[in-house]
Amino acid sequence: MIDGIRDLGTARDENQRLRSEVVDLRFELDRYREDALENERLRRLLLMKEHVAPESVGARVVTANLSDQEHVIVVDRGSAHGVATDQPVIAWGGAVGRVVFVNEGYAKIRLITDPNSGVAGIVQRSRQEGMVLGRGKGALEMVYVPSFADVAIGDRVVTSGIDGVFPRGIGIGEVQASEPSGIARAIVVRPEVQFPHLEEVLILTGTENSDAPEAGLETEAEP
């Protein structure tokens, strides 16, 4: 009887130990998966830096505000790293935004989806130009496009470079809707960058309206 009780206690202790080991293994697996995902993101960022934006600074997103009124992020690089206001910011997929405030150790970036943001764009297929505006809800609107313009659903929009901020040929998004609306055309563009999941960016520190490969990146004072 006593031996049976001892065996039962030993089995319970062993069961508890095994459960603890399983929990530890799950945590270890989660860390491994996170490290693998981070390594893949950093690999793509390095690829962009080497082939698209050699004069750039990589930065991590530390905070984000994606409300209806404001779309901004804060990154962990600032003036001490060569970052300055009005520099364009990109990520895997395309255009992210521009620097609107910088301190020694961090910078604030207004995203292209922000209601106060505007980027000069061009439809890659038809070469129709327009201004791409943020609407604060994730989607973009391309304006100043005549109603007769050749812009179709699925067309890719890239930066035209004429705004003096972004170099030409950086991906902006894909046309989701395009239809006549009076003398203009109502065009909705889905951003190529997944802003809610943005973790790393490249700040272009050496661009003066230079050109990026137009095949794309499939590859101010404090407000």
C-alpha positions in Angstrom: 0.0 0.0 0.0 2.8 2.4 1.0 4.8 1.5 -2.1 1.7 2.2 -4.2 1.3 5.6 -2.7 5.0 6.3 -3.3 4.7 5.2 -6.9 1.7 7.5 -7.4 3.6 10.5 -6.0 6.6 9.7 -8.2 4.3 9.5 -11.2 2.7 12.8 -10.4 6.1 14.5 -10.0 7.2 13.0 -13.3 4.1 14.2 -15.0 4.6 17.7 -13.6 8.2 17.7 -14.8 7.1 16.6 -18.3 4.4 19.3 -18.5 7.0 21.9 -17.5 9.4 20.6 -20.2 6.5 20.9 -22.8 5.9 24.5 -21.8 9.6 25.3 -22.1 9.7 23.6 -25.5 6.7 25.6 -26.7 8.3 28.9 -25.6 11.5 27.8 -27.3 9.6 27.0 -30.5 7.9 30.4 -30.4 11.2 32.2 -30.0 12.6 30.2 -32.9 9.7 31.1 -35.1 10.0 34.8 -34.2 13.7 34.7 -34.9 13.2 33.1 -38.2 10.5 35.6 -39.3 12.7 38.5 -38.1 15.7 37.1 -40.0 13.6 36.9 -43.2 12.4 40.5 -42.8 15.9 41.7 -42.2 17.2 39.7 -45.1 14.7 41.4 -47.4 15.5 44.8 -45.9 19.2 44.2 -46.6 18.4 43.2 -50.2 16.5 46.4 -50.7 19.3 48.4 -49.2 21.9 46.8 -51.5 20.0 46.9 -54.7 17.4 49.8 -54.4 18.5 52.2 -51.7 22.2 52.0 -50.8 22.1 55.4 -49.1 19.6 54.6 -46.5 19.2 53.8 -42.8 17.4 50.8 -41.5 15.1 51.4 -38.5 12.7 49.5 -36.3 9.1 50.6 -35.6 8.7 51.3 -31.9 5.2 52.8 -31.8 2.4 53.3 -34.2 -0.8 55.3 -34.3 -3.2 54.1 -37.1 -6.4 56.0 -36.1 -8.9 57.6 -38.6 -7.4 61.0 -37.9 -3.7 60.1 -38.0 -1.4 57.5 -39.4 2.1 57.9 -38.0 4.9 55.6 -36.7 7.9 56.3 -34.6 11.2 54.5 -35.4 14.4 54.1 -33.4 16.7 56.1 -35.6 17.2 59.9 -35.6 19.5 62.8 -36.5 22.5 60.9 -35.0 22.1 58.3 -37.7 21.7 60.8 -40.6 17.9 61.0 -40.5 16.3 64.4 -41.4 12.8 65.8 -42.0 11.2 65.2 -45.4 13.3 62.1 -46.2 11.2 59.4 -47.9 10.7 56.0 -46.1 10.1 52.7 -47.8 9.6 49.1 -46.8 9.3 45.7 -48.5 6.5 46.4 -50.9 7.0 50.1 -51.5 6.4 53.6 -50.2 5.8 54.0 -46.5 5.8 57.8 -45.9 8.1 60.7 -45.0 9.9 61.9 -42.0 8.0 64.8 -40.3 9.9 65.1 -37.0 13.3 64.0 -35.9 15.3 63.9 -32.7 18.7 62.6 -32.0 17.5 59.1 -31.3 14.2 58.7 -33.0 12.0 60.0 -35.9 8.3 60.3 -36.6 7.0 59.2 -40.0 3.7 60.2 -41.5 2.4 57.3 -43.5 1.0 57.6 -47.0 -2.3 56.5 -45.7 -2.5 59.5 -43.3 -5.3 62.0 -44.2 -2.7 64.8 -44.5 -0.4 62.8 -46.8 0.0 63.1 -50.6 2.3 61.3 -53.0 2.7 62.0 -56.7 1.9 58.8 -58.5 1.8 57.3 -62.0 -0.1 54.3 -63.4 2.7 52.0 -64.5 0.8 50.5 -67.5 -0.9 53.6 -69.1 1.5 56.3 -67.7 -1.4 58.3 -66.3 -0.3 60.7 -63.6 -2.1 61.9 -60.5 -1.9 62.6 -56.8 -2.3 59.7 -54.3 -3.9 60.8 -51.1 -4.3 59.1 -47.7 -7.8 58.7 -46.3 -7.0 57.5 -42.8 -8.7 54.1 -43.2 -6.0 52.1 -44.9 -7.1 52.8 -48.5 -5.7 55.5 -50.8 -7.4 57.7 -53.4 -5.8 58.8 -56.7 -7.1 62.3 -57.7 -6.7 64.8 -60.5 -7.2 62.1 -63.0 -9.6 62.9 -66.0 -12.7 60.7 -66.3 -11.5 59.5 -69.8 -8.1 58.4 -68.4 -7.0 54.8 -69.0 -6.9 53.4 -65.4 -8.2 49.9 -64.8 -8.7 47.7 -61.8 -5.5 45.8 -61.1 -3.2 48.5 -62.5 -0.1 49.2 -60.4 0.6 52.7 -59.2 4.2 53.8 -58.5 5.8 57.1 -57.4 6.3 59.5 -60.3 9.1 61.5 -58.5 7.6 64.9 -59.4 6.8 65.7 -55.7 10.5 66.0 -54.9 10.1 63.5 -52.0 10.1 60.0 -53.3 12.4 58.8 -56.1 10.5 57.6 -59.2 9.4 54.0 -59.4 8.6 53.1 -55.8 5.5 51.0 -55.5 2.4 52.6 -54.0 -0.4 50.2 -54.5 -2.9 48.5 -56.8 -6.0 50.0 -58.2 -9.1 48.4 -56.6 -11.8 50.7 -58.1 -11.8 53.1 -61.1 -14.9 54.7 -62.6 -15.9 58.1 -64.0 -17.2 60.6 -61.5 -18.1 63.9 -63.3 -15.1 65.4 -65.0 -12.7 63.3 -62.9 -12.2 59.6 -62.2 -12.8 58.0 -58.8 -9.9 55.7 -58.2 -9.3 53.7 -55.0 -5.8 52.2 -54.5 -4.9 49.4 -52.1 -1.4 50.1 -50.6 1.2 47.5 -51.3 2.7 47.9 -47.8 0.8 46.1 -45.0 1.0 49.0 -42.5 -0.6 47.2 -39.5 2.2 44.7 -39.7 5.1 47.0 -40.4 8.1 46.4 -38.2 11.2 47.6 -40.1 11.7 50.4 -42.6 14.4 52.0 -44.7 14.8 55.8 -44.5 16.3 57.1 -47.7 19.1 59.5 -46.6 20.8 60.1 -49.9 18.1 60.5 -52.5 17.5 63.7 -54.3 14.7 62.6 -56.6 16.8 59.9 -58.1 15.2 56.9 -59.8 14.4 53.5 -58.3 13.9 50.4 -60.5 10.4 50.9 -61.8 9.7 47.2 -61.7 9.1 48.1 -58.1 10.0 46.8 -54.7 8.5 43.4 -54.8 11.3 42.9 -54.2 8.5 70.0 -40.4 8.3 70.6 -36.9 6.5 68.3 -34.4 2.8 68.5 -35.5 
